[in-house]
Amino acid sequence: MLSEQSVPVVRATLPAVGAAIGDITELFYRKLFTAHPELLRDLFNRGNQANGEQQKALAGSIAAFAGMLVGDPGARPDALLARIAHKHASLGITSDQYKIVHRHLFAAIAEVLGDAVTPEVAAAWDEVYWLMANALMAIEAELYQRTRVAEGEVWQGMEIVERDEQTPDAVSFVLRPADGGPVRPFSPGQYVSVRSELPDGSRQIRQYSLSSAPGRPEWRITVKRVTGDGRPDGEVSTWLHSRARAGDVLDVSAPFGDLALADGGGPLLLASAGIGVTPMLAMLDHLHTTGTTRPVTVVHADRTPADHAHREEHLGLVAALPGSRLHLWYEEPGRNAPDGARTGRAELADVDLPEDVTVYLCGPVPFMRAVRGDLLRRGVPARSVHYEVFGPDLWLGQE
């Protein structure tokens, strides 16, 4: 909890800090990368830095955390913290790096806000930062311990044993430990990071969901090539599509991610769009291999049937689950659409949902916002809706 003396200071200054947080985070990253260029080269996503999404995500998380501290001081924003901590652990973030962030973030705050940053204001926001940082470090330490790795030591060599073209823009890779050991366990819905050395010598990192069930001697990831659409093409996805072949060894992290299928017997809704199908495949595969009798409703939306990655596998897994129901939408169905597929974007108004349904969402943020909004209007509790965002989480604090 925020101390009594800091609460009124943070409450009074939150509007000013919130209004300037975009400028603060932009300057922070500029200072950070000037002092530590290796962090931009080998840790942070250069694409998300260039388009500003990482700055927005950081700004949103700080503002959301501070707002919770003063608005509901008895509560702990566990969902927000867990999502950040899992992403940090998958990158191998260490506790020492929080000191580096603190130094450059507060230099940026002082420069942007100037004389408004009195010693009292600086002390209050310093407390906000370390409350958030210490909470994250504690969660990350627990994640490292649970995964049985030392802090930040999450990487291992994984050999590509199979490469399969799923769609013109999606390729899957089957991976096994290069040292011949067993794969680490994971929960259906989790992801791994892949660290790729690019032609300029940088080692860029991206996260990819594990797209098959745990319990096998190998992992599978599915990578969608990120094309420009007015922006630079995705660096790592392009490299993997053009260069990665069977026999190559990739640096891959231990599995992390808080979108993990919970045990139980209650009904499920698995809703995805585009490449967001990948964690749902792992969940469906797990439900099938464990012989579940849980009622499962599956919703998927895609541009065309040809763009639907793992389409036959996806439909086959749903069909193999007793009592499951499938709802498909394609913006352009064409002649190859499966029977029953509808045209347009996903609409849940006529999808029957049990009162105690647990929901898992993955796909573009506009899709998840629309589906989540539909669900809340239909009375599904927010606590029952779980989601995964590919890339910086611009949804933080909007639970």
Residue pairs with C-beta under 8 A, 6 or more apart in sequence:
1 69
1 73
1 74
2 10
2 69
2 70
2 73
2 124
2 127
2 128
2 131
3 127
5 124
6 123
6 124
6 127
6 128
7 69
7 70
7 73
9 120
9 121
9 123
9 124
10 66
10 69
10 70
10 124
10 125
10 128
11 70
13 116
13 121
13 124
13 125
14 63
14 66
14 67
14 70
16 113
16 116
17 24
17 63
17 66
17 109
17 113
17 125
18 63
20 112
20 113
21 59
21 62
21 63
22 55
22 56
22 59
23 112
24 59
24 105
24 108
24 109
24 112
24 113
25 55
25 56
25 58
25 59
25 62
25 108
26 52
26 55
27 108
27 111
27 112
28 58
28 101
28 104
28 105
28 107
28 108
29 44
29 49
29 54
29 55
31 104
31 107
31 108
32 39
32 100
32 101
32 104
33 39
33 40
33 44
35 100
35 104
36 100
40 46
40 49
41 201
41 202
41 203
42 202
42 203
42 204
42 205
43 91
43 205
44 54
45 54
45 204
45 205
45 206
45 391
45 392
46 202
46 204
46 235
47 226
47 231
47 232
47 234
47 235
48 54
48 57
48 391
48 392
49 55
50 231
50 232
51 231
53 391
53 392
53 394
54 392
56 392
56 394
57 392
57 393
57 394
57 396
60 393
60 394
60 396
60 397
61 80
61 84
61 132
61 393
61 396
61 397
62 128
62 129
62 132
63 397
64 77
64 80
64 396
64 397
64 398
65 77
65 80
65 128
65 131
65 132
65 397
66 125
66 128
67 397
68 75
68 77
68 80
68 397
69 128
69 131
76 135
77 397
79 258
79 399
80 396
80 397
80 399
81 132
81 135
81 136
81 139
82 139
82 258
83 258
83 393
83 396
84 136
84 393
84 396
85 136
85 139
85 140
85 143
86 143
86 256
86 257
86 258
87 207
87 256
87 393
88 136
88 140
89 140
89 143
89 144
89 147
89 154
89 254
89 256
90 154
90 191
90 192
90 193
90 207
90 253
90 254
90 256
90 257
91 154
91 193
91 205
91 253
92 152
92 153
92 154
92 155
92 253
93 140
93 152
94 151
94 152
95 137
95 140
95 141
95 151
98 133
98 136
98 137
101 133
102 126
102 129
102 130
102 133
105 129
106 122
106 125
106 126
106 129
109 117
109 122
109 125
110 117
110 122
140 151
141 151
143 256
144 150
144 151
144 152
144 153
144 154
147 154
147 184
147 254
147 255
147 256
149 254
154 193
154 253
154 254
155 195
155 251
155 252
155 253
156 177
156 178
156 179
156 251
156 252
156 253
156 254
157 177
157 178
157 179
157 249
157 250
157 251
157 252
158 175
158 176
158 177
158 178
158 219
158 249
158 250
158 251
158 252
159 175
159 176
159 177
159 178
159 247
159 248
159 249
159 250
160 173
160 174
160 175
160 244
160 245
160 246
160 247
160 248
160 249
160 250
161 174
161 175
161 176
161 218
161 246
162 172
162 173
162 174
162 246
163 171
163 172
163 173
163 174
163 244
163 245
163 246
164 171
164 172
164 174
165 171
166 172
166 222
166 309
166 310
167 306
167 307
167 308
167 309
168 306
168 307
169 224
169 225
169 227
169 307
170 222
170 223
170 224
170 225
170 275
170 309
171 222
171 223
171 225
171 240
171 241
172 211
172 220
172 221
172 222
172 223
172 309
172 310
173 220
173 221
173 222
173 223
173 240
173 244
173 250
174 218
174 219
174 220
175 183
175 218
175 219
175 220
175 221
175 250
175 252
176 183
176 217
176 218
176 219
177 183
178 249
182 217
183 216
183 217
183 218
183 219
184 254
184 255
185 214
185 255
186 210
186 214
186 219
186 255
187 214
187 255
187 257
187 260
187 261
188 210
188 213
188 214
188 260
188 261
188 279
188 282
188 283
188 285
188 286
189 209
189 257
189 259
189 260
189 261
189 279
189 282
189 283
189 360
189 388
190 209
190 210
190 255
190 256
190 257
190 259
190 260
190 279
190 282
191 207
191 208
191 209
191 210
191 255
191 256
191 257
191 279
191 388
192 207
192 208
192 210
192 219
192 221
192 252
192 253
192 254
192 255
192 256
193 205
193 206
193 207
193 208
193 252
193 253
194 205
194 206
194 207
194 208
194 221
194 236
194 240
194 250
194 251
194 252
194 253
195 203
195 204
195 205
195 250
195 251
195 252
195 253
196 203
196 204
196 205
196 206
196 235
196 236
196 239
196 240
196 250
196 251
197 203
198 204
198 235
198 236
198 239
203 251
204 235
204 236
205 236
206 234
206 236
206 237
207 257
207 390
208 221
208 222
208 223
208 278
209 221
209 222
209 257
209 278
209 279
209 282
209 362
209 388
210 219
210 220
210 221
210 255
210 278
210 279
210 282
211 220
211 221
211 222
211 278
211 279
211 281
211 282
211 310
212 219
212 220
212 281
212 282
212 285
213 282
213 285
213 286
213 288
213 289
214 282
214 286
215 286
215 289
219 252
221 278
222 275
222 278
222 281
222 309
222 310
223 237
223 240
223 241
224 237
224 274
224 275
224 309
225 233
225 234
225 237
225 238
225 241
226 233
226 234
226 237
226 238
227 233
227 234
244 250
257 279
257 388
258 386
259 279
259 360
259 362
259 386
259 387
259 388
261 282
261 283
261 286
261 287
261 360
262 358
264 294
264 358
265 293
265 294
266 294
266 354
266 356
266 357
266 358
267 294
267 295
267 296
267 297
267 353
267 354
267 356
267 357
267 358
268 283
268 287
268 294
268 295
268 296
268 297
268 357
268 358
268 359
268 360
269 296
269 297
269 298
269 299
269 353
269 357
269 358
269 359
269 360
269 375
270 280
270 283
270 284
270 296
270 297
270 298
270 299
270 360
271 298
271 299
271 300
271 346
271 348
271 359
271 360
271 361
271 362
271 363
271 371
272 279
272 280
272 299
272 300
272 301
272 361
272 362
272 363
273 300
273 301
273 302
273 346
273 362
273 363
273 364
273 367
274 301
274 302
274 303
274 307
274 309
274 363
274 364
274 367
275 309
275 363
275 390
276 361
276 362
276 363
276 364
276 367
276 388
276 390
277 300
277 302
277 308
277 309
277 310
277 314
277 362
278 309
278 310
278 362
279 360
279 362
279 388
280 298
280 300
280 314
280 360
280 362
281 310
281 313
281 314
281 317
283 360
284 296
284 298
284 314
284 317
284 318
284 321
285 317
287 294
287 296
287 321
288 317
288 320
288 321
292 321
293 322
293 323
295 323
295 324
295 354
296 318
296 321
296 323
296 324
296 325
297 324
297 325
297 327
297 351
297 352
297 353
297 357
298 318
298 324
298 325
298 326
298 327
299 327
299 346
299 348
299 351
299 371
300 308
300 314
300 326
300 327
300 328
300 329
300 346
301 328
301 329
301 330
301 331
301 345
301 346
301 363
301 367
302 308
302 329
302 330
302 331
303 330
303 331
303 332
304 330
304 331
304 332
304 333
304 334
305 311
305 330
305 333
305 334
305 336
305 337
305 338
305 341
306 334
306 336
308 314
308 330
311 338
315 326
315 338
318 324
318 326
319 326
325 352
326 340
327 342
327 346
327 351
328 337
328 338
328 340
328 341
328 342
329 341
329 342
329 343
329 344
329 345
329 346
329 347
330 337
330 341
330 342
330 343
331 343
331 344
331 345
332 343
333 341
333 342
333 343
345 367
345 370
346 367
346 370
346 371
347 374
348 371
348 374
348 375
348 378
349 374
353 375
353 378
353 380
355 379
356 384
357 380
357 384
358 384
358 386
359 375
359 380
359 384
359 385
359 386
360 386
360 387
361 368
361 371
361 372
361 385
361 386
361 387
361 388
362 368
362 387
362 388
362 390
365 389
365 394
365 395
368 387
368 389
368 395
369 395
372 385
372 387
375 385
376 382
376 385
382 399
387 395
389 395
